[in-house]
Amino acid sequence: MSNRYFSDSPLSVGPALLAGPEAHHLIHVMRAVRGLRIVLFDGGGAEFPAVVERVGRDQVELDVLAREEVDRELPFAVTLGVAVPKGDRQRWLVEKAVELGVTRLVPLWTQRGVAQPVQQAIARLRRAVIEASKQCGRNRLMAVGEPHSWLDYLQRAPTTSGRWLAQPKGFHKGVPLFATDGPSEQYWLAVGPEGGLSSAEVSLAVAAGWHTVDLGPRILRVETAALLLASLVTQLVA
């Protein structure tokens, strides 16, 4: 079990206070006692080894021993836009996207979308990012952006970025596009809903300069397609 804990306040060497869900886990699940050594991170990119000084009812007092720069990020930014699936599959998608190193996940509104990305759901996904980051060792949190319409998302992607759209019968057959486009400092990826994107939505993307990528002959769930597309970037380009 990970001994990493997230602080929503900036950290520095010296006294620190852990409260909220992280303190609850440390107190009631890990049974923290004075002298226990843990690792803190605040999303800024560093790790902070710390020792427990005092355990209260709902908060933990710690002594931060050092600031250690530990970079586990990709050498480029990856934005993943997804017409999110229903239920627990959303959390699974977020967890794996964090592990792959995705920089930002953006829920998308599309014509055939089956799940509406409401604020309550987005708050749960942001909490899932913290849990996944604790497990996989990332010290920067993957951002979960506000929902975007399809057209807005397409238009926000810089023309200098690699822009890939998962689409059956797409021009590229799962081939790393950097082989033809050259590597990029950032990648924008898009995956439609279970019912697929409409022909009009695909046409908008192609007209805006996006590459369509065929991920194979089998029908993939949204989360599977999203992670396969992200893997083409995070594993093959890196």
NUDORO-963806 format. One record per residue (C-alpha): y, z, x; residue number from 1; residue in three letters. Coordinates in nm, 4 decimals. Each point is the difference from the previous one (the first is absolute). Example, Ala and Ser with C-alpha at 12.3 -4.5 7.8 and 13.67 -1.06 7.14 Angstrom:
! residues 2
+----------+----------+----------+-----+------+
|       c2 |       c3 |       c1 | pos | code |
+----------+----------+----------+-----+------+
|  -0.4500 |   0.7800 |   1.2300 |   1 |  ALA |
|   0.3440 |  -0.0660 |   0.1370 |   2 |  SER |
+----------+----------+----------+-----+------+
! end
This chain:
! residues 238
+----------+----------+----------+-----+------+
|       c2 |       c3 |       c1 | pos | code |
+----------+----------+----------+-----+------+
|   0.0000 |   0.0000 |   0.0000 |   1 |  MET |
|   0.3448 |  -0.0926 |   0.1303 |   2 |  SER |
|   0.2246 |   0.2769 |   0.1324 |   3 |  ASN |
|   0.3099 |  -0.2142 |  -0.0537 |   4 |  ARG |
|   0.2711 |   0.1039 |  -0.2479 |   5 |  TYR |
|   0.3061 |  -0.1832 |  -0.1251 |   6 |  PHE |
|   0.3445 |   0.1594 |  -0.0036 |   7 |  SER |
|   0.2557 |  -0.1497 |  -0.2365 |   8 |  ASP |
|   0.2737 |   0.1529 |   0.2180 |   9 |  SER |
|   0.0825 |  -0.1327 |   0.3494 |  10 |  PRO |
|  -0.1793 |   0.1926 |   0.2730 |  11 |  LEU |
|   0.1080 |   0.1214 |   0.3425 |  12 |  SER |
|  -0.1314 |   0.2449 |   0.2584 |  13 |  VAL |
|   0.0320 |   0.3574 |  -0.1241 |  14 |  GLY |
|  -0.0488 |   0.1767 |  -0.3351 |  15 |  PRO |
|  -0.1089 |  -0.2080 |  -0.2980 |  16 |  ALA |
|  -0.0947 |   0.0723 |  -0.3606 |  17 |  LEU |
|  -0.2733 |  -0.1825 |  -0.1905 |  18 |  LEU |
|   0.0107 |   0.0193 |  -0.3797 |  19 |  ALA |
|  -0.1202 |  -0.1948 |  -0.3037 |  20 |  GLY |
|  -0.3390 |  -0.1764 |  -0.0224 |  21 |  PRO |
|  -0.0468 |   0.0006 |   0.3783 |  22 |  GLU |
|   0.0437 |   0.3765 |   0.0227 |  23 |  ALA |
|  -0.2311 |   0.0485 |  -0.2961 |  24 |  HIS |
|  -0.2724 |  -0.1999 |   0.1744 |  25 |  HIS |
|   0.0485 |   0.1850 |   0.3283 |  26 |  LEU |
|  -0.0059 |   0.3420 |  -0.1674 |  27 |  ILE |
|  -0.2640 |  -0.0370 |  -0.2702 |  28 |  HIS |
|  -0.2302 |  -0.2733 |   0.1323 |  29 |  VAL |
|   0.0183 |   0.0479 |   0.3766 |  30 |  MET |
|   0.0437 |   0.3783 |  -0.0281 |  31 |  ARG |
|   0.2707 |  -0.0004 |   0.2659 |  32 |  ALA |
|   0.0464 |   0.3092 |   0.2143 |  33 |  VAL |
|   0.2522 |   0.0918 |   0.2661 |  34 |  ARG |
|  -0.0704 |  -0.1882 |   0.3234 |  35 |  GLY |
|  -0.1542 |  -0.3078 |  -0.1630 |  36 |  LEU |
|   0.1105 |  -0.3190 |   0.1752 |  37 |  ARG |
|   0.0820 |  -0.3076 |  -0.2074 |  38 |  ILE |
|   0.1911 |  -0.3277 |   0.0347 |  39 |  VAL |
|   0.3088 |  -0.0802 |  -0.2067 |  40 |  LEU |
|   0.1729 |  -0.3323 |  -0.0612 |  41 |  PHE |
|   0.3121 |  -0.0862 |  -0.1988 |  42 |  ASP |
|  -0.0300 |  -0.3761 |  -0.0356 |  43 |  GLY |
|   0.2395 |  -0.0704 |   0.2852 |  44 |  GLY |
|  -0.2645 |  -0.1208 |   0.2439 |  45 |  GLY |
|  -0.0773 |   0.3127 |   0.2024 |  46 |  ALA |
|  -0.2585 |   0.2775 |  -0.0110 |  47 |  GLU |
|   0.0774 |   0.3702 |   0.0356 |  48 |  PHE |
|  -0.2726 |   0.2399 |   0.1140 |  49 |  PRO |
|   0.0670 |   0.3370 |  -0.1606 |  50 |  ALA |
|  -0.1499 |   0.3460 |  -0.0395 |  51 |  VAL |
|  -0.0060 |   0.2113 |  -0.3163 |  52 |  VAL |
|   0.2179 |   0.3101 |   0.0313 |  53 |  GLU |
|  -0.0117 |   0.1420 |  -0.3524 |  54 |  ARG |
|  -0.1855 |  -0.0886 |  -0.3208 |  55 |  VAL |
|   0.1788 |   0.0764 |  -0.3244 |  56 |  GLY |
|  -0.1033 |  -0.0428 |  -0.3609 |  57 |  ARG |
|   0.1343 |  -0.3550 |  -0.0293 |  58 |  ASP |
|   0.1441 |  -0.0878 |   0.3401 |  59 |  GLN |
|  -0.0940 |   0.0106 |   0.3670 |  60 |  VAL |
|   0.2253 |   0.0885 |   0.2911 |  61 |  GLU |
|  -0.0776 |  -0.1955 |   0.3175 |  62 |  LEU |
|   0.1144 |  -0.0336 |   0.3571 |  63 |  ASP |
|   0.0306 |  -0.3668 |   0.1016 |  64 |  VAL |
|  -0.1063 |  -0.0209 |   0.3647 |  65 |  LEU |
|   0.0981 |  -0.3553 |   0.0957 |  66 |  ALA |
|   0.1014 |  -0.3438 |  -0.1167 |  67 |  ARG |
|  -0.2472 |  -0.2714 |   0.1003 |  68 |  GLU |
|   0.0747 |  -0.3695 |  -0.0459 |  69 |  GLU |
|  -0.3253 |  -0.1501 |  -0.1274 |  70 |  VAL |
|   0.0301 |  -0.3590 |  -0.1217 |  71 |  ASP |
|  -0.2853 |  -0.1303 |  -0.2141 |  72 |  ARG |
|   0.1997 |  -0.2729 |  -0.1757 |  73 |  GLU |
|  -0.0469 |  -0.3761 |   0.0086 |  74 |  LEU |
|   0.2315 |  -0.2037 |   0.2274 |  75 |  PRO |
|   0.1424 |  -0.1733 |  -0.3106 |  76 |  PHE |
|   0.0874 |   0.0914 |  -0.3590 |  77 |  ALA |
|  -0.2279 |  -0.0839 |  -0.2930 |  78 |  VAL |
|   0.1265 |   0.0049 |  -0.3593 |  79 |  THR |
|  -0.2747 |  -0.0257 |  -0.2615 |  80 |  LEU |
|   0.0995 |  -0.0952 |  -0.3548 |  81 |  GLY |
|  -0.2743 |   0.0590 |  -0.2570 |  82 |  VAL |
|  -0.0390 |  -0.0216 |  -0.3760 |  83 |  ALA |
|  -0.1645 |   0.3422 |   0.0102 |  84 |  VAL |
|  -0.3387 |   0.0584 |  -0.1675 |  85 |  PRO |
|  -0.0735 |   0.2752 |  -0.2496 |  86 |  LYS |
|  -0.0875 |   0.3635 |   0.0543 |  87 |  GLY |
|  -0.1583 |   0.1387 |   0.3145 |  88 |  ASP |
|  -0.0168 |  -0.3445 |   0.1568 |  89 |  ARG |
|   0.3745 |   0.0338 |   0.0688 |  90 |  GLN |
|  -0.0566 |   0.3071 |   0.2153 |  91 |  ARG |
|  -0.2857 |  -0.1675 |   0.1860 |  92 |  TRP |
|   0.2227 |  -0.2994 |   0.0721 |  93 |  LEU |
|   0.2743 |   0.2232 |   0.1376 |  94 |  VAL |
|  -0.2398 |   0.2009 |   0.2139 |  95 |  GLU |
|  -0.1469 |  -0.3062 |   0.1679 |  96 |  LYS |
|   0.3374 |  -0.1705 |   0.0414 |  97 |  ALA |
|   0.1202 |   0.3075 |   0.1891 |  98 |  VAL |
|  -0.3081 |  -0.0120 |   0.2236 |  99 |  GLU |
|   0.0597 |  -0.3685 |   0.0760 | 100 |  LEU |
|   0.3583 |   0.0697 |   0.1076 | 101 |  GLY |
|   0.1894 |  -0.1627 |  -0.2885 | 102 |  VAL |
|   0.3696 |   0.0869 |   0.0242 | 103 |  THR |
|   0.0977 |  -0.0228 |  -0.3661 | 104 |  ARG |
|  -0.1810 |  -0.0535 |  -0.3290 | 105 |  LEU |
|   0.1939 |  -0.1481 |  -0.2926 | 106 |  VAL |
|  -0.1399 |   0.0074 |  -0.3575 | 107 |  PRO |
|   0.0619 |  -0.3337 |  -0.1724 | 108 |  LEU |
|   0.0675 |  -0.0979 |  -0.3594 | 109 |  TRP |
|  -0.1775 |  -0.3261 |  -0.0774 | 110 |  THR |
|  -0.0713 |  -0.1948 |  -0.3168 | 111 |  GLN |
|  -0.3648 |   0.1079 |  -0.0195 | 112 |  ARG |
|   0.0280 |   0.3459 |   0.1530 | 113 |  GLY |
|  -0.2262 |   0.2637 |  -0.1564 | 114 |  VAL |
|   0.1631 |   0.3190 |   0.1318 | 115 |  ALA |
|   0.3664 |   0.0849 |  -0.0305 | 116 |  GLN |
|   0.1280 |   0.1732 |   0.3163 | 117 |  PRO |
|   0.1870 |   0.2901 |  -0.1656 | 118 |  VAL |
|   0.1830 |   0.2701 |   0.1927 | 119 |  GLN |
|  -0.2657 |   0.2658 |  -0.0553 | 120 |  GLN |
|  -0.2657 |  -0.2267 |   0.1483 | 121 |  ALA |
|   0.2212 |  -0.0871 |   0.2966 | 122 |  ILE |
|   0.0534 |   0.3709 |   0.0719 | 123 |  ALA |
|  -0.3788 |   0.0483 |   0.0102 | 124 |  ARG |
|  -0.0379 |  -0.2934 |   0.2364 | 125 |  LEU |
|   0.2627 |   0.1426 |   0.2351 | 126 |  ARG |
|  -0.1963 |   0.3242 |   0.0128 | 127 |  ARG |
|  -0.3135 |  -0.2020 |   0.0751 | 128 |  ALA |
|   0.1834 |  -0.1529 |   0.2977 | 129 |  VAL |
|   0.0491 |   0.3469 |   0.1473 | 130 |  ILE |
|  -0.3652 |   0.0909 |  -0.0438 | 131 |  GLU |
|  -0.1168 |  -0.3255 |   0.1579 | 132 |  ALA |
|   0.2449 |   0.0383 |   0.2898 | 133 |  SER |
|  -0.1301 |   0.3490 |   0.0707 | 134 |  LYS |
|  -0.3540 |  -0.1348 |   0.0195 | 135 |  GLN |
|   0.0554 |  -0.3157 |   0.2059 | 136 |  CYS |
|   0.2588 |   0.1359 |   0.2435 | 137 |  GLY |
|   0.3070 |  -0.2036 |  -0.0935 | 138 |  ARG |
|   0.3269 |   0.1790 |   0.0722 | 139 |  ASN |
|   0.2160 |  -0.2392 |  -0.2032 | 140 |  ARG |
|  -0.0540 |  -0.0150 |  -0.3738 | 141 |  LEU |
|  -0.0712 |  -0.3296 |  -0.1685 | 142 |  MET |
|   0.2802 |  -0.0487 |  -0.2519 | 143 |  ALA |
|  -0.0861 |  -0.0574 |  -0.3657 | 144 |  VAL |
|   0.2909 |  -0.2033 |  -0.1317 | 145 |  GLY |
|   0.1437 |  -0.0260 |  -0.3465 | 146 |  GLU |
|  -0.1645 |  -0.2649 |  -0.2224 | 147 |  PRO |
|   0.1273 |  -0.3565 |   0.0436 | 148 |  HIS |
|  -0.0214 |  -0.3022 |  -0.2226 | 149 |  SER |
|  -0.1953 |  -0.2906 |   0.1442 | 150 |  TRP |
|   0.3083 |  -0.2150 |   0.0580 | 151 |  LEU |
|   0.1972 |   0.2852 |   0.1539 | 152 |  ASP |
|  -0.2807 |   0.0779 |   0.2433 | 153 |  TYR |
|  -0.0308 |  -0.3640 |   0.1070 | 154 |  LEU |
|   0.3723 |  -0.0277 |   0.0592 | 155 |  GLN |
|   0.0271 |   0.3247 |   0.1969 | 156 |  ARG |
|  -0.2486 |  -0.1156 |   0.2649 | 157 |  ALA |
|   0.1931 |  -0.1254 |   0.3067 | 158 |  PRO |
|  -0.0564 |  -0.3655 |   0.0786 | 159 |  THR |
|  -0.0694 |   0.1021 |   0.3607 | 160 |  THR |
|  -0.3006 |   0.2112 |  -0.1055 | 161 |  SER |
|  -0.3600 |  -0.1067 |  -0.0401 | 162 |  GLY |
|  -0.0447 |  -0.0313 |  -0.3788 | 163 |  ARG |
|  -0.3566 |  -0.0142 |  -0.1295 | 164 |  TRP |
|  -0.1174 |  -0.0181 |  -0.3623 | 165 |  LEU |
|  -0.3645 |   0.0622 |  -0.0946 | 166 |  ALA |
|  -0.0916 |  -0.2924 |  -0.2231 | 167 |  GLN |
|  -0.3365 |  -0.1654 |  -0.0789 | 168 |  PRO |
|  -0.0104 |  -0.3558 |   0.1323 | 169 |  LYS |
|   0.2960 |   0.0796 |   0.2206 | 170 |  GLY |
|   0.0826 |  -0.2307 |   0.2879 | 171 |  PHE |
|  -0.1151 |   0.2409 |   0.2712 | 172 |  HIS |
|  -0.3641 |   0.1088 |  -0.0147 | 173 |  LYS |
|   0.0326 |   0.3552 |   0.1235 | 174 |  GLY |
|   0.1219 |  -0.1270 |   0.3393 | 175 |  VAL |
|   0.2537 |   0.2110 |   0.1893 | 176 |  PRO |
|   0.3217 |  -0.1876 |  -0.0634 | 177 |  LEU |
|   0.1535 |   0.1042 |   0.3306 | 178 |  PHE |
|  -0.2183 |  -0.2721 |   0.1524 | 179 |  ALA |
|   0.2343 |  -0.2572 |  -0.1528 | 180 |  THR |
|   0.3159 |   0.1971 |  -0.0757 | 181 |  ASP |
|   0.0121 |   0.2162 |   0.3089 | 182 |  GLY |
|   0.0167 |   0.3821 |  -0.0146 | 183 |  PRO |
|   0.2747 |   0.1698 |  -0.1986 | 184 |  SER |
|   0.1794 |   0.3332 |   0.0235 | 185 |  GLU |
|  -0.0737 |   0.0629 |  -0.3667 | 186 |  GLN |
|  -0.2419 |  -0.1200 |  -0.2658 | 187 |  TYR |
|   0.0408 |  -0.0049 |  -0.3762 | 188 |  TRP |
|  -0.3204 |  -0.0196 |  -0.2017 | 189 |  LEU |
|  -0.0515 |  -0.0513 |  -0.3730 | 190 |  ALA |
|  -0.2996 |   0.0519 |  -0.2283 | 191 |  VAL |
|   0.0011 |  -0.0708 |  -0.3713 | 192 |  GLY |
|  -0.1712 |   0.1804 |  -0.2912 | 193 |  PRO |
|  -0.3625 |  -0.0109 |  -0.1109 | 194 |  GLU |
|   0.0735 |  -0.2907 |  -0.2323 | 195 |  GLY |
|   0.1592 |  -0.1931 |   0.2836 | 196 |  GLY |
|   0.3518 |  -0.1286 |   0.0429 | 197 |  LEU |
|   0.1289 |  -0.2616 |  -0.2392 | 198 |  SER |
|   0.0497 |  -0.3536 |   0.1279 | 199 |  SER |
|   0.3745 |   0.0544 |  -0.0338 | 200 |  ALA |
|  -0.0129 |   0.3123 |   0.2200 | 201 |  GLU |
|  -0.2005 |  -0.1812 |   0.2656 | 202 |  VAL |
|   0.2408 |  -0.2927 |  -0.0105 | 203 |  SER |
|   0.2938 |   0.2356 |   0.0513 | 204 |  LEU |
|  -0.1655 |   0.1455 |   0.3087 | 205 |  ALA |
|  -0.0868 |  -0.3368 |   0.1523 | 206 |  VAL |
|   0.3513 |  -0.1300 |  -0.0669 | 207 |  ALA |
|   0.1381 |   0.3076 |   0.1782 | 208 |  ALA |
|  -0.2065 |  -0.0781 |   0.3113 | 209 |  GLY |
|  -0.2973 |   0.2342 |  -0.0470 | 210 |  TRP |
|  -0.3444 |  -0.0987 |   0.1346 | 211 |  HIS |
|  -0.2916 |   0.0189 |  -0.2436 | 212 |  THR |
|  -0.3166 |   0.1470 |   0.1487 | 213 |  VAL |
|  -0.3485 |  -0.0472 |  -0.1460 | 214 |  ASP |
|  -0.1992 |   0.3176 |   0.0644 | 215 |  LEU |
|  -0.3397 |  -0.1485 |  -0.0808 | 216 |  GLY |
|  -0.2203 |  -0.1268 |  -0.2848 | 217 |  PRO |
|  -0.0687 |   0.3392 |  -0.1614 | 218 |  ARG |
|   0.2202 |   0.1669 |  -0.2597 | 219 |  ILE |
|   0.1670 |   0.3009 |   0.1631 | 220 |  LEU |
|   0.1556 |   0.2995 |  -0.1657 | 221 |  ARG |
|   0.3721 |   0.0436 |   0.0552 | 222 |  VAL |
|  -0.0421 |   0.2810 |   0.2521 | 223 |  GLU |
|  -0.2682 |  -0.1890 |   0.1918 | 224 |  THR |
|   0.2151 |  -0.3121 |   0.0248 | 225 |  ALA |
|   0.3023 |   0.2048 |   0.1070 | 226 |  ALA |
|  -0.1865 |   0.1751 |   0.2796 | 227 |  LEU |
|  -0.1732 |  -0.3152 |   0.1194 | 228 |  LEU |
|   0.3338 |  -0.1779 |   0.0212 | 229 |  LEU |
|   0.1544 |   0.2978 |   0.1807 | 230 |  ALA |
|  -0.2937 |   0.0040 |   0.2400 | 231 |  SER |
|   0.0665 |  -0.3604 |   0.1002 | 232 |  LEU |
|   0.3354 |   0.1207 |   0.1274 | 233 |  VAL |
|  -0.0704 |   0.3487 |   0.1270 | 234 |  THR |
|  -0.3249 |  -0.0826 |   0.1776 | 235 |  GLN |
|   0.0267 |  -0.3655 |   0.1011 | 236 |  LEU |
|   0.3698 |  -0.0327 |   0.0787 | 237 |  VAL |
|   0.0206 |   0.3364 |   0.1735 | 238 |  ALA |
+----------+----------+----------+-----+------+
! end
